[in-house]
Amino acid sequence: SRKNILMDIVDICKYMYKKLEEREKDLSSALSHGSVQNWEQYKMTVGEIRGLSFAREEIKTLLEKNADDVEDFISS
């Protein structure tokens, strides 16, 4: 049914949000611990973090249209 398909989509969005968030945290941790070895790697890492953050915000916006309390929903 339509409701089941919507829940599947919401579940996929939630899963992707969490995966993107994990990757963003890993990269941020690498930056803060000095794991980046040169300027090129630094720029690439910062660029990836920005892309991940943008994608997470887009997913969050999509979820806000389909869930009552997005913050609780994402953190569960």
Backbone as CSV, one residue per row, in Angstrom:
resi,resn,N_x,N_y,N_z,CA_x,CA_y,CA_z,C_x,C_y,C_z
1,SER,0.837,-1.193,0.000,0.000,0.000,0.000,0.879,1.253,0.000
2,ARG,0.237,2.373,-0.250,0.964,3.652,-0.318,1.658,3.977,1.002
3,LYS,0.983,3.683,2.124,1.573,3.963,3.439,2.830,3.128,3.662
4,ASN,2.814,1.861,3.258,3.989,1.003,3.408,5.149,1.503,2.555
5,ILE,4.861,1.942,1.345,5.901,2.476,0.465,6.491,3.738,1.076
6,LEU,5.633,4.596,1.624,6.113,5.821,2.266,7.015,5.482,3.445
7,MET,6.642,4.505,4.256,7.475,4.113,5.393,8.804,3.545,4.915
8,ASP,8.786,2.772,3.828,10.031,2.254,3.274,10.951,3.403,2.869
9,ILE,10.395,4.408,2.226,11.181,5.559,1.796,11.732,6.299,3.005
10,VAL,10.912,6.493,4.024,11.353,7.175,5.236,12.468,6.371,5.909
11,ASP,12.324,5.044,5.956,13.365,4.191,6.545,14.673,4.298,5.774
12,ILE,14.592,4.332,4.461,15.791,4.482,3.625,16.443,5.835,3.892
13,CYS,15.640,6.881,3.967,16.169,8.222,4.247,16.855,8.250,5.605
14,LYS,16.238,7.638,6.593,16.812,7.600,7.936,18.146,6.851,7.917
15,TYR,18.180,5.730,7.227,19.407,4.938,7.118,20.521,5.753,6.458
16,MET,20.194,6.391,5.348,21.192,7.181,4.627,21.665,8.362,5.462
17,TYR,20.752,9.006,6.176,21.121,10.134,7.041,22.170,9.681,8.047
18,LYS,21.924,8.542,8.680,22.851,8.035,9.702,24.204,7.657,9.095
19,LYS,24.203,7.043,7.913,25.466,6.675,7.254,26.268,7.917,6.894
20,LEU,25.613,8.923,6.348,26.287,10.179,5.998,26.822,10.866,7.247
21,GLU,26.038,10.831,8.315,26.459,11.446,9.573,27.698,10.735,10.137
22,GLU,27.712,9.405,10.083,28.866,8.642,10.557,30.125,9.002,9.772
23,ARG,29.993,9.074,8.459,31.144,9.404,7.615,31.641,10.817,7.909
24,GLU,30.705,11.743,8.075,31.074,13.127,8.379,31.826,13.202,9.713
25,LYS,31.357,12.470,10.711,32.031,12.455,12.016,33.428,11.848,11.899
26,ASP,33.548,10.771,11.133,34.868,10.142,10.943,35.858,11.109,10.298
27,LEU,35.412,11.798,9.265,36.286,12.747,8.580,36.653,13.932,9.480
28,SER,35.674,14.427,10.220,35.932,15.542,11.128,36.926,15.131,12.205
29,SER,36.792,13.911,12.685,37.726,13.391,13.675,39.141,13.297,13.098
30,ALA,39.233,12.822,11.869,40.538,12.724,11.211,41.182,14.101,11.091
31,LEU,40.384,15.099,10.741,40.914,16.467,10.640,41.402,16.962,11.997
32,SER,40.612,16.740,13.020,40.958,17.282,14.334,42.125,16.548,14.991
33,HIS,42.401,15.325,14.528,43.518,14.568,15.093,44.779,14.630,14.225
34,GLY,44.754,15.473,13.220,45.943,15.661,12.396,46.252,14.517,11.455
35,SER,45.237,13.737,11.088,45.469,12.592,10.208,45.621,12.977,8.736
36,VAL,45.233,14.210,8.407,45.357,14.675,7.028,46.820,15.035,6.781
37,GLN,47.390,14.504,5.707,48.833,14.589,5.518,49.314,15.775,4.687
38,ASN,48.433,16.345,3.860,48.882,17.472,3.043,47.689,18.359,2.682
39,TRP,48.002,19.474,2.038,46.981,20.470,1.705,45.926,19.901,0.763
40,GLU,46.331,19.123,-0.215,45.369,18.535,-1.163,44.397,17.610,-0.446
41,GLN,44.927,16.780,0.442,44.080,15.859,1.192,43.146,16.643,2.120
42,TYR,43.649,17.715,2.709,42.826,18.568,3.559,41.653,19.146,2.764
43,LYS,41.948,19.711,1.588,40.890,20.305,0.764,39.865,19.260,0.344
44,MET,40.328,18.070,-0.020,39.407,17.004,-0.413,38.527,16.584,0.761
45,THR,39.119,16.487,1.941,38.366,16.079,3.126,37.318,17.121,3.496
46,VAL,37.708,18.378,3.497,36.763,19.456,3.802,35.639,19.476,2.760
47,GLY,35.980,19.284,1.497,34.962,19.242,0.446,33.989,18.095,0.646
48,GLU,34.508,16.933,1.043,33.618,15.797,1.287,32.708,16.073,2.480
49,ILE,33.256,16.669,3.531,32.430,17.009,4.698,31.308,17.958,4.294
50,ARG,31.631,18.945,3.488,30.594,19.896,3.032,29.510,19.184,2.222
51,GLY,29.925,18.271,1.344,28.959,17.521,0.547,28.077,16.631,1.405
52,LEU,28.680,15.978,2.384,27.919,15.122,3.295,26.911,15.943,4.099
53,SER,27.348,17.088,4.582,26.467,17.963,5.354,25.289,18.439,4.508
54,PHE,25.559,18.814,3.267,24.494,19.246,2.362,23.492,18.114,2.141
55,ALA,23.989,16.910,1.877,23.115,15.765,1.628,22.270,15.446,2.862
56,ARG,22.877,15.506,4.042,22.119,15.244,5.271,21.007,16.262,5.466
57,GLU,21.288,17.527,5.196,20.264,18.565,5.341,19.113,18.352,4.354
58,GLU,19.445,17.918,3.144,18.397,17.642,2.156,17.521,16.477,2.612
59,ILE,18.140,15.441,3.155,17.385,14.288,3.662,16.514,14.722,4.838
60,LYS,17.077,15.539,5.729,16.318,16.018,6.883,15.105,16.823,6.436
61,THR,15.283,17.658,5.431,14.160,18.440,4.896,13.085,17.521,4.340
62,LEU,13.504,16.486,3.621,12.545,15.515,3.083,11.808,14.813,4.216
63,LEU,12.522,14.416,5.251,11.894,13.734,6.385,10.923,14.647,7.122
64,GLU,11.244,15.928,7.201,10.368,16.869,7.896,8.982,16.917,7.270
65,LYS,8.900,16.604,6.005,7.610,16.587,5.315,6.813,15.329,5.632
66,ASN,7.472,14.301,6.207,6.820,13.005,6.391,6.858,12.472,7.819
67,ALA,7.467,13.182,8.745,7.542,12.705,10.123,7.214,13.853,11.065
68,ASP,6.548,13.541,12.170,6.126,14.571,13.106,7.290,15.214,13.842
69,ASP,8.139,14.406,14.425,9.281,14.925,15.179,10.568,14.380,14.582
70,VAL,11.135,15.118,13.642,12.277,14.641,12.880,13.488,14.401,13.762
71,GLU,13.752,15.271,14.725,14.948,15.103,15.575,14.883,13.772,16.321
72,ASP,13.730,13.459,16.911,13.590,12.168,17.605,13.672,11.022,16.617
73,PHE,13.072,11.201,15.471,13.042,10.159,14.458,14.462,9.831,13.964
74,ILE,15.248,10.849,13.685,16.608,10.657,13.172,17.497,10.025,14.248
75,SER,17.312,10.436,15.498,18.191,9.944,16.555,17.824,8.552,17.042
76,SER,16.668,8.038,16.648,16.259,6.701,17.114,16.882,5.603,16.300
